Amino acid sequence: MRKTDALRAKMAEESVDLIALGPGAHLEWLTGLKPHADERPLVYVLSADHAGVLMPSLEAQSARKQTDLPFFEWSDAEGPGAALERLLDAYGARQFRSIVLDETMRADHAALIQDRLFSAQRQFCESTIGALRARKLPAEYEALKANAMLADAAMLAAWDAIRIGMTELDVAEVVRSTFVELGAEPIFTIVGAGSNGAMPHHHTGATKLKAGDVVVMDIGGRCHGFSSDITRMAVIAEPPAEYGEVHAVVEAAVQAALQIARPGIRAHELDDAARGVISDAGYGQYFMHRLGHGMGVEVHEPPYLSASSQTVLDEGMVFSIEPGIYLPGRFGLRLEDIVILRSDGPEILSNLSREPRFIDV
């Protein structure tokens, strides 16, 4: 089934008459379109019978190479109003009772539609295109698996290159160059040495690596429209006191979440399980972020595995499991794997052990 057919079926199920998407992940996933996004309104519209694009004439020639969808063009001289009126009239949108707006669309672009369909009930994409994106297709799984293998290779290359005196940025460059050599686009490289690792989103910098450092390495690349994300630990020479205990606790938290991950469970239950292990070990105050996030076209997308999430997990969903313990002024430790949820439990995409890599000096 084509994605647009699946989306129309979901729209009928949810009693949605119209979906409007701006440039971004939803539009790319549905149509493959990746138009330039700026202040000029560009909106893809889908109803039960029609699909078309409110298209700035400045972008039309380039966009036409990507799609044969009808364009309702407008120029800078005339503005988008008349073209949008033509689109809505052609699709009978004035009679629509329920519309879905892309939650990532610019507010002023969304307002153009809301102002004209003010009597329609408005919602966002979670129950329609969001629900479809969350359950990965076989080809999407294959792309995510292939990306995980690239991330494994980039992590191994960085481990092999680490030496005392290198900076965090030096290590990050090894990761980035490996991704590029393998045909992937580097997206992010967090390298946190020593006390820097106690900041979960540390900005990789000029800190030099030294003996005794624990190094948090959180990396991701993008290839064939999908992404990777993995966090592993490197230890230079002898680890600091308490490292072994903390690593064991975080690994136990990963295992606790993996063991209960099944279709039908609510996302917060995985967070509860991992957080309970860390709290019972006395480190609860040092685990200050959610357990995980979904991944696909975007590195962070639904479902989100937080203490408050009531999302019911389903077969085919892909998400991270990444508990951590962060001891201020000392070190941080996070272990992250991306999994796809199968009928009998989670399948980990990476082949890389979660054991730390010890770097000899």
MINU-490275 format. One record per residue (C-alpha): residue number from 1; y, x, z. Coordinates in nm, 3 decimals, decimal comma. Layout:
% residues N
- NUM;Y;X;Z $
...
This chain:
% residues 361
- 1;0,000;0,000;0,000 $
- 2;0,344;0,129;-0,089 $
- 3;0,578;0,193;0,201 $
- 4;0,822;-0,073;0,082 $
- 5;0,538;-0,328;0,064 $
- 6;0,429;-0,235;0,416 $
- 7;0,788;-0,266;0,536 $
- 8;0,830;-0,606;0,374 $
- 9;0,512;-0,723;0,546 $
- 10;0,650;-0,598;0,877 $
- 11;0,983;-0,772;0,805 $
- 12;0,800;-1,100;0,749 $
- 13;0,605;-1,049;1,070 $
- 14;0,927;-0,986;1,264 $
- 15;1,128;-1,260;1,082 $
- 16;1,375;-1,007;0,943 $
- 17;1,562;-1,100;0,624 $
- 18;1,744;-0,777;0,542 $
- 19;1,723;-0,407;0,629 $
- 20;2,018;-0,174;0,569 $
- 21;1,968;0,203;0,589 $
- 22;2,213;0,489;0,567 $
- 23;2,136;0,847;0,460 $
- 24;1,891;0,998;0,706 $
- 25;1,531;1,007;0,820 $
- 26;1,454;0,636;0,775 $
- 27;1,574;0,639;0,415 $
- 28;1,400;0,967;0,334 $
- 29;1,070;0,842;0,479 $
- 30;1,085;0,512;0,292 $
- 31;1,216;0,617;-0,048 $
- 32;1,228;0,996;-0,065 $
- 33;1,604;0,970;-0,117 $
- 34;1,809;1,243;0,050 $
- 35;2,164;1,166;-0,062 $
- 36;2,469;1,354;0,050 $
- 37;2,610;1,188;0,361 $
- 38;2,984;1,175;0,424 $
- 39;3,258;0,924;0,495 $
- 40;3,185;0,730;0,176 $
- 41;2,956;0,433;0,253 $
- 42;2,614;0,471;0,091 $
- 43;2,372;0,201;0,206 $
- 44;2,020;0,117;0,093 $
- 45;1,942;-0,254;0,128 $
- 46;1,597;-0,416;0,126 $
- 47;1,515;-0,788;0,135 $
- 48;1,195;-0,978;0,064 $
- 49;1,273;-0,982;-0,308 $
- 50;1,528;-0,712;-0,380 $
- 51;1,616;-0,351;-0,312 $
- 52;1,933;-0,168;-0,411 $
- 53;2,193;0,083;-0,303 $
- 54;2,564;0,058;-0,234 $
- 55;2,645;0,383;-0,412 $
- 56;2,962;0,590;-0,431 $
- 57;3,013;0,668;-0,799 $
- 58;3,069;1,031;-0,701 $
- 59;2,703;1,050;-0,592 $
- 60;2,547;0,822;-0,853 $
- 61;2,458;1,077;-1,121 $
- 62;2,279;1,307;-0,875 $
- 63;2,106;1,019;-0,693 $
- 64;1,983;0,869;-1,021 $
- 65;1,756;1,173;-1,062 $
- 66;1,571;1,063;-0,746 $
- 67;1,532;0,688;-0,798 $
- 68;1,547;0,399;-1,042 $
- 69;1,676;0,154;-0,780 $
- 70;1,971;-0,067;-0,881 $
- 71;2,305;0,088;-0,786 $
- 72;2,609;-0,113;-0,684 $
- 73;2,867;0,156;-0,755 $
- 74;3,218;0,192;-0,624 $
- 75;3,488;0,452;-0,679 $
- 76;3,736;0,612;-0,445 $
- 77;4,010;0,423;-0,628 $
- 78;3,863;0,076;-0,563 $
- 79;3,678;0,127;-0,233 $
- 80;3,335;-0,013;-0,136 $
- 81;3,432;-0,371;-0,051 $
- 82;3,390;-0,537;-0,390 $
- 83;3,063;-0,354;-0,468 $
- 84;2,920;-0,457;-0,132 $
- 85;3,021;-0,819;-0,197 $
- 86;2,836;-0,806;-0,531 $
- 87;2,525;-0,664;-0,365 $
- 88;2,515;-0,923;-0,087 $
- 89;2,578;-1,209;-0,328 $
- 90;2,309;-1,088;-0,569 $
- 91;2,056;-1,083;-0,285 $
- 92;2,157;-1,414;-0,126 $
- 93;2,237;-1,232;0,194 $
- 94;2,493;-1,487;0,312 $
- 95;2,204;-1,711;0,414 $
- 96;2,017;-1,444;0,609 $
- 97;1,962;-1,509;0,979 $
- 98;1,829;-1,172;1,094 $
- 99;1,927;-0,823;0,979 $
- 100;1,817;-0,475;1,078 $
- 101;2,071;-0,192;1,076 $
- 102;1,984;0,176;1,079 $
- 103;2,072;0,293;1,428 $
- 104;2,172;0,634;1,287 $
- 105;2,417;0,487;1,034 $
- 106;2,787;0,557;1,082 $
- 107;2,940;0,279;1,289 $
- 108;3,213;0,207;1,033 $
- 109;2,953;0,173;0,757 $
- 110;2,740;-0,062;0,967 $
- 111;3,053;-0,265;1,044 $
- 112;3,105;-0,330;0,672 $
- 113;2,778;-0,525;0,669 $
- 114;2,817;-0,688;1,009 $
- 115;3,166;-0,814;0,921 $
- 116;3,025;-0,989;0,615 $
- 117;2,706;-1,118;0,777 $
- 118;2,862;-1,197;1,114 $
- 119;2,641;-1,500;1,180 $
- 120;2,315;-1,307;1,139 $
- 121;2,131;-1,176;1,443 $
- 122;2,142;-0,796;1,442 $
- 123;1,875;-0,554;1,561 $
- 124;1,782;-0,193;1,498 $
- 125;1,481;-0,035;1,326 $
- 126;1,237;0,002;1,615 $
- 127;1,012;-0,295;1,537 $
- 128;1,014;-0,255;1,157 $
- 129;1,052;0,079;0,984 $
- 130;1,039;0,257;1,320 $
- 131;0,700;0,103;1,395 $
- 132;0,567;0,211;1,056 $
- 133;0,699;0,567;1,090 $
- 134;0,539;0,601;1,433 $
- 135;0,187;0,548;1,295 $
- 136;0,122;0,837;1,063 $
- 137;-0,051;0,795;0,729 $
- 138;-0,338;1,032;0,638 $
- 139;-0,114;1,237;0,408 $
- 140;0,147;1,263;0,684 $
- 141;-0,115;1,386;0,928 $
- 142;-0,222;1,652;0,677 $
- 143;0,140;1,767;0,640 $
- 144;0,188;1,782;1,017 $
- 145;-0,139;1,972;1,061 $
- 146;-0,035;2,223;0,795 $
- 147;0,302;2,268;0,969 $
- 148;0,125;2,329;1,300 $
- 149;-0,071;2,610;1,136 $
- 150;0,253;2,768;1,014 $
- 151;0,397;2,749;1,366 $
- 152;0,082;2,913;1,506 $
- 153;0,126;3,198;1,258 $
- 154;0,495;3,239;1,346 $
- 155;0,414;3,249;1,717 $
- 156;0,142;3,511;1,665 $
- 157;0,377;3,724;1,454 $
- 158;0,639;3,716;1,728 $
- 159;0,385;3,808;1,994 $
- 160;0,269;4,103;1,786 $
- 161;0,627;4,223;1,742 $
- 162;0,750;4,194;2,102 $
- 163;0,850;4,523;2,260 $
- 164;1,056;4,615;2,567 $
- 165;1,420;4,655;2,468 $
- 166;1,413;4,389;2,195 $
- 167;1,659;4,107;2,242 $
- 168;1,576;3,739;2,243 $
- 169;1,753;3,720;1,907 $
- 170;1,529;3,997;1,769 $
- 171;1,220;3,798;1,863 $
- 172;1,370;3,482;1,719 $
- 173;1,435;3,661;1,391 $
- 174;1,066;3,750;1,364 $
- 175;0,981;3,382;1,403 $
- 176;1,242;3,276;1,148 $
- 177;1,141;3,537;0,890 $
- 178;0,774;3,445;0,929 $
- 179;0,850;3,078;0,867 $
- 180;1,045;3,173;0,554 $
- 181;0,768;3,401;0,428 $
- 182;0,522;3,114;0,470 $
- 183;0,743;2,874;0,275 $
- 184;0,889;2,682;0,570 $
- 185;1,246;2,627;0,680 $
- 186;1,312;2,751;1,036 $
- 187;1,455;2,465;1,243 $
- 188;1,486;2,603;1,596 $
- 189;1,379;2,909;1,792 $
- 190;1,424;2,908;2,169 $
- 191;1,340;3,243;2,325 $
- 192;1,415;3,254;2,698 $
- 193;1,339;3,579;2,881 $
- 194;1,320;3,605;3,258 $
- 195;1,563;3,376;3,439 $
- 196;1,687;3,241;3,102 $
- 197;1,356;3,061;3,068 $
- 198;1,447;2,846;3,368 $
- 199;1,690;2,663;3,137 $
- 200;1,473;2,434;2,919 $
- 201;1,718;2,444;2,626 $
- 202;1,840;2,800;2,669 $
- 203;2,054;2,931;2,385 $
- 204;1,871;3,235;2,252 $
- 205;2,096;3,538;2,294 $
- 206;2,137;3,912;2,341 $
- 207;1,934;3,942;2,663 $
- 208;1,699;4,240;2,635 $
- 209;1,332;4,202;2,721 $
- 210;1,204;4,413;3,008 $
- 211;0,881;4,474;3,196 $
- 212;0,789;4,181;3,420 $
- 213;0,966;3,924;3,205 $
- 214;0,811;3,585;3,145 $
- 215;0,925;3,466;2,802 $
- 216;0,938;3,097;2,702 $
- 217;0,900;3,059;2,324 $
- 218;0,969;2,714;2,175 $
- 219;0,971;2,718;1,795 $
- 220;0,961;2,482;1,499 $
- 221;0,979;2,487;1,121 $
- 222;0,986;2,234;0,840 $
- 223;0,776;2,223;0,525 $
- 224;0,701;1,943;0,275 $
- 225;0,926;1,700;0,460 $
- 226;0,764;1,734;0,803 $
- 227;0,807;1,955;1,107 $
- 228;0,631;2,160;1,370 $
- 229;0,705;2,216;1,739 $
- 230;0,514;2,435;1,983 $
- 231;0,590;2,614;2,310 $
- 232;0,389;2,906;2,442 $
- 233;0,438;3,181;2,699 $
- 234;0,450;3,559;2,666 $
- 235;0,435;3,792;2,968 $
- 236;0,553;4,151;2,939 $
- 237;0,334;4,383;3,147 $
- 238;0,272;4,244;3,497 $
- 239;0,383;3,886;3,562 $
- 240;0,605;3,803;3,859 $
- 241;0,462;3,664;4,178 $
- 242;0,364;3,297;4,158 $
- 243;0,339;3,300;3,778 $
- 244;-0,037;3,250;3,773 $
- 245;-0,013;2,954;4,011 $
- 246;0,269;2,790;3,814 $
- 247;0,088;2,837;3,483 $
- 248;-0,224;2,676;3,627 $
- 249;-0,024;2,377;3,752 $
- 250;0,145;2,320;3,415 $
- 251;-0,188;2,352;3,234 $
- 252;-0,338;2,096;3,473 $
- 253;-0,046;1,864;3,393 $
- 254;-0,117;1,898;3,021 $
- 255;-0,483;1,818;3,084 $
- 256;-0,398;1,516;3,298 $
- 257;-0,192;1,365;3,015 $
- 258;-0,452;1,447;2,751 $
- 259;-0,730;1,287;2,953 $
- 260;-0,565;0,945;2,979 $
- 261;-0,404;0,933;2,633 $
- 262;-0,566;0,638;2,456 $
- 263;-0,444;0,357;2,231 $
- 264;-0,309;0,073;2,443 $
- 265;-0,170;0,287;2,725 $
- 266;0,203;0,283;2,793 $
- 267;0,397;0,603;2,729 $
- 268;0,522;0,630;3,086 $
- 269;0,164;0,650;3,212 $
- 270;0,121;0,989;3,045 $
- 271;0,447;1,108;3,199 $
- 272;0,333;0,969;3,536 $
- 273;0,001;1,157;3,515 $
- 274;0,154;1,494;3,428 $
- 275;0,443;1,456;3,670 $
- 276;0,203;1,359;3,948 $
- 277;0,011;1,686;3,910 $
- 278;0,330;1,889;3,927 $
- 279;0,470;1,692;4,220 $
- 280;0,144;1,716;4,416 $
- 281;0,158;2,094;4,374 $
- 282;0,506;2,100;4,527 $
- 283;0,704;2,165;4,210 $
- 284;0,822;1,811;4,131 $
- 285;1,194;1,892;4,153 $
- 286;1,149;2,167;3,895 $
- 287;1,017;1,940;3,617 $
- 288;1,342;1,783;3,503 $
- 289;1,275;1,643;3,155 $
- 290;1,048;1,383;2,994 $
- 291;0,691;1,470;2,907 $
- 292;0,729;1,441;2,532 $
- 293;0,867;1,297;2,211 $
- 294;0,735;1,171;1,881 $
- 295;0,745;1,393;1,574 $
- 296;0,730;1,348;1,198 $
- 297;1,012;1,351;0,947 $
- 298;1,229;1,437;1,248 $
- 299;1,142;1,681;1,525 $
- 300;1,243;1,421;1,784 $
- 301;1,163;1,059;1,701 $
- 302;0,985;0,768;1,874 $
- 303;0,772;0,732;2,074 $
- 304;0,938;0,900;2,371 $
- 305;0,716;0,978;2,671 $
- 306;0,945;0,933;2,968 $
- 307;0,907;0,785;3,316 $
- 308;1,079;0,466;3,199 $
- 309;0,916;0,419;2,857 $
- 310;0,723;0,095;2,813 $
- 311;0,615;0,181;2,456 $
- 312;0,249;0,099;2,399 $
- 313;0,086;0,397;2,233 $
- 314;-0,124;0,327;1,927 $
- 315;-0,372;0,504;1,704 $
- 316;-0,197;0,731;1,454 $
- 317;0,106;0,807;1,670 $
- 318;0,207;1,173;1,687 $
- 319;0,388;1,311;1,990 $
- 320;0,434;1,617;2,207 $
- 321;0,291;1,679;2,551 $
- 322;0,512;1,943;2,710 $
- 323;0,536;1,957;3,089 $
- 324;0,728;2,243;3,244 $
- 325;0,832;2,405;3,570 $
- 326;1,167;2,582;3,587 $
- 327;1,244;2,802;3,887 $
- 328;1,619;2,880;3,890 $
- 329;1,703;3,250;3,885 $
- 330;1,336;3,344;3,838 $
- 331;1,152;3,209;3,533 $
- 332;1,053;2,896;3,346 $
- 333;0,719;2,786;3,209 $
- 334;0,652;2,518;2,948 $
- 335;0,336;2,445;2,752 $
- 336;0,375;2,219;2,451 $
- 337;0,126;2,079;2,204 $
- 338;0,169;1,815;1,935 $
- 339;-0,112;1,560;1,925 $
- 340;-0,211;1,269;1,706 $
- 341;-0,364;0,978;1,892 $
- 342;-0,707;0,878;1,764 $
- 343;-0,919;0,583;1,871 $
- 344;-1,105;0,802;2,121 $
- 345;-0,813;1,011;2,241 $
- 346;-0,571;1,282;2,131 $
- 347;-0,631;1,548;1,867 $
- 348;-0,424;1,864;1,919 $
- 349;-0,271;1,991;1,594 $
- 350;-0,233;2,355;1,698 $
- 351;-0,525;2,596;1,714 $
- 352;-0,342;2,833;1,950 $
- 353;-0,462;2,869;2,309 $
- 354;-0,220;2,773;2,583 $
- 355;-0,310;3,087;2,775 $
- 356;-0,016;3,331;2,806 $
- 357;0,003;3,628;2,573 $
- 358;0,023;3,947;2,780 $
- 359;0,228;4,217;2,610 $
- 360;0,124;4,573;2,694 $
- 361;0,397;4,831;2,746 $
